[in-house]
């Protein structure tokens, strides 16, 4: 079955969002989502994440002070979460080159999740701060594209 066929079989059955306690990082948001999925779902979970740190933290033997706080809520259940890491900030062609066409559905799934999270975050942000965040996001995106381009040339 191709990646597109797998993606067509997937259905969003629920969405969860909320405001994280301050100060919260992107890592905290990723781990919070994993923790909530473990809390609300039964059985094993196949989870795609673009957070390498969350992926590594889940594999640790014990939870430590360096772990995102949400792990403490789900640490004993983490064995049910089967995480697959995908690299963020790749276009479709780059993703296929790195992970293969059979995994393209994970890229699309991660894109959709990032879009949903971004929409929710935009609704939670005060309008005065929104413009500043968009400027920083644009700068980060531009720098990421430049670094990717320079890496290809090296």
N, C-alpha and C positions, 0 to 999 in steps of 0.2 A: 504494500500500500504506500503510495507516495505521500510526501509531507502535506500537499494540498488536500488529498483525500482525507487524511487524518484531521486536518484543520476543519474541513467541512462537517466532520462528525461531531465536533465540539460545540457545546451549547453553553452559554453563560446562564447559569441557574440562579446566581445570586451575586450581589455586589455588597461589599462592606466598606465603610469609610468612617473616619472620625478624626478628631483633632488630637494629635499627640501632645503629651505634656512637654512643656518647654524646659530646657532646650532639647530639641529632638533633631537627630540627623537623618539622612536618607537611609542609613543602615538601620536605625531604630524603626523606621517605617517598614522596611523590608522584613525585619524580624517580627515586628508587631503583626504583620499580615500572616506570616508563617504560623505564629503562635495562635492567632485567632482561628486560622483554618484547622489547626489541631484541636482547638477547643470546640469548634462547631461541627466538625465532620467526624464520621465514624470510619474506621479502617485505615488502610494505607493511602497516602496521598502522593501523587506525582506532581512535584512543584518545580516550575521553571523560574529561575531568579537570575538577575544580572548583577547580583551583589556577591562578589567573590568572598568578602569578609563574612557575610551571613553563612555562606556555604562552608567556609572553614570553621567558623564558630560552632556550627551544628555538629561537626565531626570531632570536636574536642572531647576528651574523657570526662572532664568536669567543667561546670560553669564557674567562671571567675569574675572578678571585678571588672575585667577588660571586656566582658561580654555585654552585648546590648541588654538592658534591663528586662525586656520582654521574654528573654530565654528563661528567666526564673519561673515564669508562669507555666511553661510548657516543657521544661527540661526533661522530665521523666517520660514524656510522650514523643520526644523528637525522633525516635526510631521509626515512627510511622510516616515521617516526612522524607520522601526520597527526592532529594534536590538534584536538579540538573542546572549547572551554571552555563549561561550564555553571555558572551561579551557584548556589552552595550556600545552604542554609538557606531555601529557598523551599518552600512546600507545592505540591501538584500544580496547584491552580488558578492560583497566582502564576506557576508555571513556564510553563503553557500561555499565559498572557497575555503573557509576555515572549518566549518562544521558539517558541510555536506547538504545536499538537497533534501535528504530524508529528515533533517532536523529543521527545515525551514518553517514548519508549523510552530516550533518553539519561538523562533524569532518573531513571527507574526503575533503569537500569543503575548509575548513580552512587550511588543509595540503597543498592543491593545491595552494591556495592564498599565503601562506607563502613561498612555493617553488618558485613561480613566483616572489615574492618580493625579495627573496634571490638571484635569478638569476640576476635580474635587479641591485640590489645593488652591486653584484660582478662585474658587467660590469662597474659600475660607480666608483669603488674604484681603486686608484693608486696601481699598483702591489706591491710596497714596503710596503704598509700598509696592503695588503691583508693577508699576512702570520701572521702578528700580530693579526688581527681580527679573523682569523681562530683559533689561539691559545686561545684567550679569549673565543670564542664560544665553543671550546672543553672543556675548564675549566668550563664554566657555565653549559654546558650539563652534565658533570661529577658530579658537585656539585648537580644539580637538581635531577639526578638519585640517588645519595647517600641520599639526604634528603627524597626522596620518599620512598626509601628502609627503612630508619630509622623510618619513620612515620608508615609504615606497621607493623614494629616490635613492636611499642609502644602500 
